[in-house]
Amino acid sequence: MDKEKSKILIIEDDFDLAEMLNSFFRVQGYDVFTSNWGEDGIRAVIAIRPDLVILDIRLPDIDGYEVARRLRSDRKTMEIPIIFLTERRDRADKLQGLELGADDYITKPFDVQELKLRVRNAIRRADLDSLTNPVTGLPEGQVVLQRVQEWLKNDSWAILLVSLKNMEAFHEQYGFVASDDVIRAVSLMLNNTIKETGAGEDFIGHYSPNEFLIFADPVSAGVINERIRSRLEKALDYFYPAKDRDQRNKPAGHTNLDWLVVQTAVLSSSDGSYTSFEEVISELSRRKK
């Protein structure tokens, strides 16, 4: 399968420069999008989710500083690398851009080959950062995929899936800060359980933001699973504000909240032959309850 192209969004009001950069970076193998206004650029970032934004400071409506400020204040866009491209050369302007979280600051006129290298390096740094979950610090993405592939080569193995059902509803009700607190607390409880019951070579990572994979010895996998379920089920009430906890035991239909539910599944080498990450995830998802 071909690697998906990295996406660049150029927010620049100089049409000729925007078109030149568009053509240049397309030749370099990127998917390129352009916007000539700050407000349109913010909407484009949310819609496209680019891997990097090249941002002019002087724009017709709001300036690039305000664009950067809004992107950095939104949890969905705060990690996207930003390179300022501007005519402003004053040290104070550069410091202001860097204080807003810009990854780089390039003044016009510029060397397009230098810009190419800075774009490449910024995207690479972001890719490396994306190998760990920003909330828990646990591995995710390609690291976990590769670890599963390696784990399946062992003669004896077990993989546990721990999933928090209705996390999206919790997020909608209480906000991302409360949601992050839940995910962080759960990751700590999982780590503590593994330390207490594991064989010393266990591994934990994210399959998705609300789902964890634990690699364990088959002998201890059942104990780990039971202890995790017990601890998390007892802890769920405390993730809610006190005023809402008494609703949890009400019959279905008597509350408008979709409560957090712990779902787990265990798969081991004794269950059959599995050779790929996709096969393992499919079977674990089918088994989780």
C-alpha positions in Angstrom: 0.0 0.0 0.0 1.4 3.4 -1.0 2.1 5.8 1.9 -0.5 8.5 2.3 0.8 11.9 1.2 1.4 14.5 3.9 -1.0 17.5 3.6 0.2 21.1 3.7 -2.2 24.1 4.0 -0.8 27.5 2.8 -2.6 30.5 4.3 -1.2 33.4 2.2 -2.9 36.5 0.7 -0.4 36.9 -2.1 -2.0 34.9 -4.8 1.1 34.6 -6.9 3.2 33.3 -4.0 0.5 31.0 -2.9 0.3 29.5 -6.4 4.0 29.1 -6.6 4.2 27.3 -3.3 1.3 25.2 -4.2 3.0 24.0 -7.4 6.4 23.6 -5.8 5.2 21.4 -2.9 2.9 19.3 -5.1 6.0 18.4 -7.2 7.7 17.4 -3.9 4.9 14.8 -3.3 2.6 16.7 -0.9 -1.1 17.3 -1.0 -1.4 21.0 -1.0 -4.3 23.3 -0.1 -4.4 27.1 -0.1 -6.4 29.8 1.6 -6.1 33.6 1.2 -8.0 34.7 4.3 -7.4 34.0 8.0 -10.9 33.0 8.9 -11.1 30.7 5.8 -7.7 29.3 6.8 -8.9 28.3 10.3 -12.0 26.6 8.8 -9.7 24.8 6.3 -7.5 23.5 9.1 -10.4 22.0 10.9 -11.8 20.4 7.7 -8.6 19.2 6.2 -6.5 18.4 9.2 -3.2 19.2 7.5 0.1 17.8 8.6 1.6 21.3 8.5 0.4 25.0 8.0 2.5 27.6 6.3 1.1 30.9 7.6 1.6 34.5 6.5 1.3 37.1 9.3 -0.3 39.8 7.2 -3.7 38.7 6.0 -6.8 40.7 4.8 -9.0 40.0 7.8 -7.3 38.7 10.9 -3.6 38.5 11.2 -1.5 35.3 11.3 -0.9 35.7 15.0 -4.6 35.4 15.7 -4.9 32.4 13.4 -2.1 30.7 15.3 -3.6 31.6 18.6 -6.9 30.0 17.7 -5.3 26.9 16.3 -3.2 26.4 19.4 -6.2 26.9 21.7 -8.3 24.2 20.0 -7.5 20.7 21.1 -8.2 19.3 17.6 -5.6 21.6 16.0 -3.1 22.5 18.7 -0.5 19.9 17.7 -0.4 20.8 14.0 3.0 22.3 13.1 3.0 26.0 12.0 5.7 27.7 10.0 5.3 31.5 9.8 6.2 33.0 6.5 6.4 36.8 6.7 8.0 40.1 5.6 8.4 41.1 9.3 12.0 40.8 10.3 11.9 42.4 13.8 13.1 40.3 16.7 9.9 41.1 18.6 7.7 39.8 15.7 9.7 36.6 15.6 9.5 36.1 19.4 5.7 36.8 19.3 5.3 34.0 16.7 7.4 31.6 18.6 5.6 32.4 21.9 2.3 31.4 20.1 3.8 28.0 19.5 5.0 28.3 15.9 7.5 25.6 14.9 9.5 27.9 12.7 9.7 31.5 11.4 11.0 32.4 7.9 11.2 35.9 6.5 10.6 36.9 2.9 12.4 36.8 0.5 13.3 33.2 1.3 15.1 30.3 -0.2 12.5 27.8 -1.4 14.9 24.9 -0.9 15.5 25.9 2.7 11.7 26.2 3.2 11.3 22.7 1.7 13.8 21.3 4.3 12.1 23.1 7.2 8.7 21.8 6.1 10.1 18.2 5.9 11.8 18.4 9.3 8.7 19.9 11.0 6.5 17.1 9.7 9.1 14.5 10.7 9.2 15.9 14.2 5.4 15.8 14.4 5.4 12.2 13.2 7.8 11.2 15.9 5.7 13.0 18.6 2.6 11.2 17.3 4.0 7.8 18.3 2.9 8.5 21.9 -0.5 9.5 23.2 -0.4 13.1 24.3 -2.7 12.4 27.3 -1.2 9.2 28.7 2.3 9.2 27.2 1.7 5.5 26.2 2.8 4.2 22.8 0.2 4.3 20.0 0.0 4.1 16.2 2.9 2.4 14.3 4.7 1.5 17.5 1.8 -0.6 18.8 1.2 -2.1 15.3 4.8 -3.2 15.1 4.8 -4.6 18.6 1.7 -6.7 17.8 3.4 -8.2 14.8 6.5 -9.0 16.8 4.4 -10.5 19.7 2.6 -12.8 17.3 5.9 -14.5 16.4 6.3 -15.9 19.9 5.2 -19.5 20.6 3.1 -18.4 23.5 1.4 -15.0 23.8 -1.8 -13.2 25.0 -3.2 -9.8 24.1 -5.9 -8.0 26.1 -8.2 -5.3 24.9 -9.6 -2.8 27.4 -12.2 -0.4 26.0 -14.2 2.4 27.5 -17.6 2.4 25.9 -19.6 5.7 25.8 -16.4 7.8 26.2 -17.7 10.2 23.4 -20.9 10.8 25.3 -18.9 11.5 28.5 -16.8 14.0 26.5 -19.9 15.8 25.2 -21.4 16.0 28.7 -18.3 17.1 30.7 -15.7 18.3 28.3 -12.2 17.3 27.1 -10.5 18.1 30.4 -12.7 15.6 32.3 -12.3 13.1 29.5 -8.5 13.4 29.6 -8.6 12.9 33.3 -10.5 9.7 32.9 -8.1 8.3 30.2 -5.1 9.3 32.3 -6.5 7.7 35.5 -7.4 4.5 33.6 -3.9 4.3 32.1 -2.3 4.6 35.6 -4.6 1.8 36.9 -3.7 -0.4 34.0 0.0 0.1 34.6 -0.3 -0.6 38.3 -2.3 -3.8 37.6 0.3 -5.0 35.2 3.1 -4.3 37.6 1.3 -6.3 40.3 0.3 -9.3 38.3 2.5 -9.3 35.2 5.6 -11.3 34.4 7.9 -8.3 33.8 7.8 -8.2 30.0 4.3 -6.9 29.6 3.5 -4.0 27.3 0.6 -1.5 27.2 -0.3 0.9 24.4 -3.3 2.6 22.7 -5.2 0.9 19.9 -7.4 4.1 19.9 -7.7 7.0 22.3 -10.3 5.2 24.4 -8.9 1.6 23.9 -5.8 0.0 25.3 -3.9 -3.1 24.3 -2.0 -5.1 26.9 0.5 -7.8 25.9 1.0 -10.4 28.5 2.0 -14.0 29.3 -1.0 -16.3 28.8 -0.6 -17.6 32.4 -1.2 -14.2 33.9 -3.6 -12.8 31.2 -6.7 -14.1 32.9 -5.8 -12.6 36.3 -4.9 -9.3 34.7 -8.2 -9.2 32.9 -10.3 -9.9 36.0 -8.4 -7.5 38.2 -8.7 -4.7 35.5 -12.4 -5.2 35.2 -12.9 -5.2 38.9 -10.9 -2.1 39.5 -12.3 0.0 36.7 -15.9 -1.0 37.3 -15.5 0.2 40.9 -13.8 3.4 39.9 -16.3 4.5 37.2 -18.6 6.3 39.6 -15.8 8.6 40.7 -15.3 9.9 37.2 -18.6 11.7 37.5 -19.5 14.8 39.5 -21.1 13.9 42.9 -24.4 15.4 41.7 -24.7 12.9 38.9 -23.5 9.7 40.7 -26.8 8.9 42.3 -28.4 8.6 38.8 -26.1 5.7 37.8 -28.2 3.1 39.6 -31.5 4.3 38.3 -33.3 2.0 35.8 -32.8 2.5 32.1 -34.8 5.3 30.8 -34.7 7.3 34.0 -31.5 9.1 33.2 -30.3 10.9 30.1 -26.7 9.9 30.5 -24.9 7.2 28.6 -22.7 5.9 31.3 -19.1 4.7 30.9 -18.8 1.0 30.6 -15.7 -1.2 30.8 -15.4 -3.8 28.0 -12.5 -6.3 27.8 -11.4 -9.2 25.7 -8.5 -11.7 25.8 -7.0 -13.5 22.9 -4.1 -15.9 23.2 -2.0 -18.3 21.0 -4.1 -21.2 22.2 -7.2 -19.6 20.4 -5.8 -20.2 17.0 -3.3 -18.9 14.5 -3.1 -15.1 14.0 -0.6 -13.5 11.8 -1.6 -9.8 11.4 -2.6 -6.8 13.5 -5.9 -6.6 11.6 -6.8 -10.2 12.5 -6.1 -9.7 16.2 -8.1 -6.5 16.4 -11.1 -8.0 14.6 -11.2 -11.0 16.9 -10.7 -8.9 20.1 -13.5 -6.5 19.0 -15.8 -9.4 18.4 -15.1 -10.9 21.8 -15.2 -7.7 23.9 -18.0 -7.6 26.5 
